[in-house]
């Protein structure tokens, strides 16, 4: 059963998310910026049959031309599509498949083309399976973590992205959004305990330090922040700060790992205090850092692998050019990924001693081993009561 303190904390966390995702947008804080994108008339349809399929040979390989009968808005239309015979099998369309159909008006009438598949149902099914697994394995904490996950999606989609599109500074926006995310997820996931507030304070300090270091590192390495997507966005939005987007991406990429680092370090120190109430703040800090050093090695590697996974096509392309490593590192695209990893890891490394010190100072005040009234026994995985 939830305590009154826990209930108030949960309501406050959700209220904070509601303010930045509902109240602020409703007050016109983020006026939408026109990006000059052409409106697309996309409709959902279902493939009824393959009317015609033909293959012709070209110097570049076989080309397949297909004509489908597709049911759209209760009517039947014919859609023609041309693909390479060696195209990914996932692009193949068969009767019964649901597709996104692009309607293009023209002087000779409306023409239709298959733009993509309708993936709403499989995505929702995968999300349901994931949520069910989290609840089965994690129980109450798993269910609460799903609420925190929903809060993260809302803050990113309803606060961070609209604010950047409205012309707000991307770095400051991402730091503010990350703090809201951490305040909500830490409170919901770990309860209103002293170690939770220490983890939140440590995360805030580490995020600010990480933002400052990231800004310096990007300027020092003279990175442009220009990628295919950012160039397109800059062309559409005009004065959008692409380097700010790079800095904001670094912050968002590191904040998830910071959650793990700060909560674990805080819980470790409180567990040490619980096991040996006579430890001084200095001893708590020293022993907590022994765990923290192991944590640094694991989490920085995690961040590197996360960035390497997202940028794997780029790494393959650069490696295929058979250039010296020093030359490869000079490319803006690869240098950006390396600086992104280094800057994000710096915030993580800074969070370990910061969290350990704050937790040691707080936990070490009770040298006689007695706990404050209403304070629960420290645990790495606390359960709200």
N, C-alpha and C positions, 0 to 999 in steps of 0.2 A: 504494500500500500504506500502511495506517495505521501511524503511529509508535506506540511504546509509550505515550508521553505523551498522544497524542490518544485512544488507546483507553481509557486510564484516565479521561480527562476525560469522554468520552462515557458510560462506565459510571457515573461519579459523577453526571452530570446525570440520567440515567435513574433511578438509585437515589433521588435526591432527589424526583423525581416520584412514584416508587413509595411512598416514605415518607408523603407527604402525601395520596396518593389511595388507598392500600391499607392501610398499617399504621395510620395514625391513625384512619380510620373503623372498622377492625377492633377497635381498642382502646376503642371506644365514646366517642370524643372528641366526636362530634356526635350526641347522642341525638335521634331524629326528634321533631318537634313535630306533634301532631295538629292539622290545619287545619279539621276539621269538614266536610270535603267528603263529599258523599254518594257512595257507591260506585256505579260505573256498570258495567253488564254489557255491555261492548262486544265484538262479535264481527266477524270478517271474513266477508264473503259475496260472492256473485257474482250480478249481475242476470241472470235467465233470460229474462224477457220483460216487456213492458208489457201488463198485463192490461186496463187501462182508463185513458183520459185524457179529461177534460172541462174546459171553460172557461166561466166565468161572469163577467159584467160587474158591477163595483161602482163607486161614485163615486171610489174611489181607483185604479181601473184594473182590467184583466182579471186574474182569479185562475185558475190552472191547478191542477187536482187530478188526481193520477196514482196509480195502484195498480200496484205491481210484484210479480212473482214472483221471490223471491230465494232462492238456495241457501245455507243456513247450517248448518254442522255436519253436512253430508250430508243434511239435510232441506230441504223446500220450505216457505217461509213467505211470506205476503203482507204487503207494506209499503205504506202510503199516505203520500203526501207532497203538501203544498200549497205552491205558490210563486207569485210574481208573474210574469205573462207577460213583463214587462220585466226579469226577473232576469238576472244575468250568465250568458252561455252556458256558462261553466265549471261552473255548477251542474247543467247538464243531465246526465241519466243515461240510458244506452242499454244494451240487452242486451250482455252480455259484460264490462261494467264491474265492477271490484272495489270494494266499498264497505264502510264501517264501519257495522254495524247495532247499534242500541241496543235491548237487550231490557228491557222494563219490566213486571215482574209486577203483576197487578191482580186484583181480585175475579172478573173474568170471564175470567181467563187472561192469558197473556203477550202483550203487544202489541209490535210491532217498528217501528222508525223508522230511516230513513237519517240517520246523523249526519255522515258525511263520506266522502271517497274514501280508498281505500288507496293511499298514495303511496310506499310503501317502495321498490318496484322502480325507479321513475323517479329518486328521490332517490339511490339507490345507483348507478344508471347515470351520473347526472351527476357524482357523486363520483369514479367510476372514470375518466370522461373527463377531469375536472380533474386527477386524480393522474397519469394517463398523459401529459397535456400538460406538466405540471410536470417530470416525469422526462425527457421527450424534449428539452425546451428547456433545463432546468437541469442535466441529467446527475446526477452524484453529489450536488452541492449541492441539486438539486431533490428527490432522494430523501430526503436528510437533513432538508430543510425540512418534508417531509410527516410525518416522525417528530416534529419540533417542533410541528407543527400538531396532531397527535394528543395530544401532551403538554398542549397548551393546553386542548383539549377536556376531557381528563381532570381537569385542575386545576380548571377552572370547574365541571364537573359533579359531581366527587367531593370537592372541598374547599370551594370558595367558597360554592356554593349550600347544601350541607348545613350548613356552619358558620353561615351567616346564619339558616337555619331553626332551628338549635339555640339561637339567641339571642346568638351572638357579635356583637361590634360590626362592622357592615358595612364601615365605612371601613378599620379595621385589618385585617379579613379580606381585603378586596380588595387592600390594599397588600401583605400577606404573600403572597397568591396571585399577584399580579403579579410580585413578586420571584422566586418559584419559577419562574414561566413564563419570565421573562427569563433567569434563570440557565440553564435548560434550552435554550431556543431560541438564545440567543447562543452557548453552548458548542457545541451541535450544528451550528448554521449557520455559525459562523465559526472554530471550532477553538480549542484552548487556547493562544492567543497573548496577548502583552502588551496589545494593543489591545482584545482581547475583555474582559479583566478591567477595563480602564479604562472601556469602554463599560458594563459591568455596574455598576461603582461609581458612575458618573455617573448611570445610570438610577435606582439606589437613592436617591441624594441628591435627584434631581429629583422622584421620586415622593413622598418625604417632604415636600419643599417644596410640591409641588402639593397634597398632602393638607391641609397646614396652611393654605395660601391658599384652597383650596376650602371648608374649614370656616368660615374667616373670611368669605368672600364670600357663602356661603349664609346665614350669620347676619346679615351686614350688609344684604343685600337682603331679609331676612326671608322667605325662600322656605319653603314648607311641605313640598315634596316630594310633595304629594298629586296623584296621577294616577288615572285610572280603575282601572288595574291595582294600584297601590299601596294605594288605598282598599280594594279587594276583599281584597287580601292582609292588610291590617291588620285588617279585620273577621274574617278567618278565623284569623289567628295571634294576635290580641290585642295584645300589647305590642311588636310589631315596630317598629323605628325606621325610619320612611319617609324621614326626612331623611338618615339614615345610608345608606340605599339609594341616594339621590340622589348622595351623596358617593362611594360605592363605584363607581357607574356612571361618574362623571367620571373616576376613576382608570383603570378598565378601558378607557374610551374613548380615553384618551391614551396608554396604555402601548404600543400597537402602533406609533404614530407615534414614540414615544420610541426604540424599537428602531432605527428607520431613522436618526433624528437622531444618536444616540450612536455607532453603528457607523460611519456615514459620516464624522462629524467626527474620530473617532479614526483611521480609515484615512487621511483627508486629511492629518492632521498627520504621520503616519509616512511617507506618500508624499513630503511636502515635505522631511522629514529625509533620506529616501533620495536625493532628487534633488539636495539641497544639504546635505551633512553639516556644513557650517560654520555653519548657522543657529543662533542662540542660542534658548533657550526663549522669550524675549520676541518675537523675530522669528517663531518658529514660531506663537506664539499670535496675533500680529497677522495673519499671512497666513492662518492657519486660520480666523480670525473673518471674513475677507473672504468665504470660502466659506460660513461659518455664517450670515451675514446673508442670503445668497440662500436658504439652506435654510429659515430662519425664515419668510420670505415665502411659500414654497411649502407648507410643512407646516401652518402655521396656516390657510391657505386650504383645505387638504385636510380638516382637522378641521371647519371651518365647514361645508363641503359635505357631509361625512358626517352631521353632526347635522341639517342642513337636509333631507337626503334622508330620514332616518328620521322627521323631524317634518313632512314636506311636507303631509299632510292637515290638521294643526293650522294651518299657515301659511295654507293656502287658506281654512279656516273663519274665521280671524281677519281675513284680508284682505277677505272678503266682507261683513264687518260695516260697512265704510266708516267707520271711526273714525280719529281723528288718531293719528299714530305714537306720540306721547307716551302716549296712553291705551292703545294696543295693548301697548306695552312694559310697562305696569303690570300686565297680566294675569299671574297666577302661572305659567301654562303657558308663555307666550312668554318671560317673564323667566327661567324655569328653563333654557330652551334657550340663551338668550344667556349666562347665567352659566356654564352647562356648557361652552360654547365658550371663554369668556374664561379660566376656571379651567384647563381642559385646555391651552389655548395658553400660559398662564403657565408651566406645567411644561415645555413644549417649549422656550420661549424660554430658561428658566433652564438647560436641559440643554446648550445650545450653548456658552456660555462655560465651564461646569463641565467638560464633556468636553474642550474645546479646551485649557483650562489644565492639566488632569491629563495629557493626552497630550503637551503641549508640555514639561512638566516631566520626564516620563519619557523621551521621545525626545531631548530636548535634552541629556541627560546624556552621550550618546556624541558629543561634538563632533568627534572625529577620524574619524567615519564608520564605525568598526568596530562590528560587531554582537556581542552576547553569544553565547556558544557555544550552538548549536542554535536561534538565533532566525531565523525565516524572513524573507525579503524582504517588506516591508509591501505589502499589496495590498488594494484595496477588496473583492475577491472571492476570498479565499484558498482554496486547495484543500488539504485534509489530505493528508499524505503518510505 
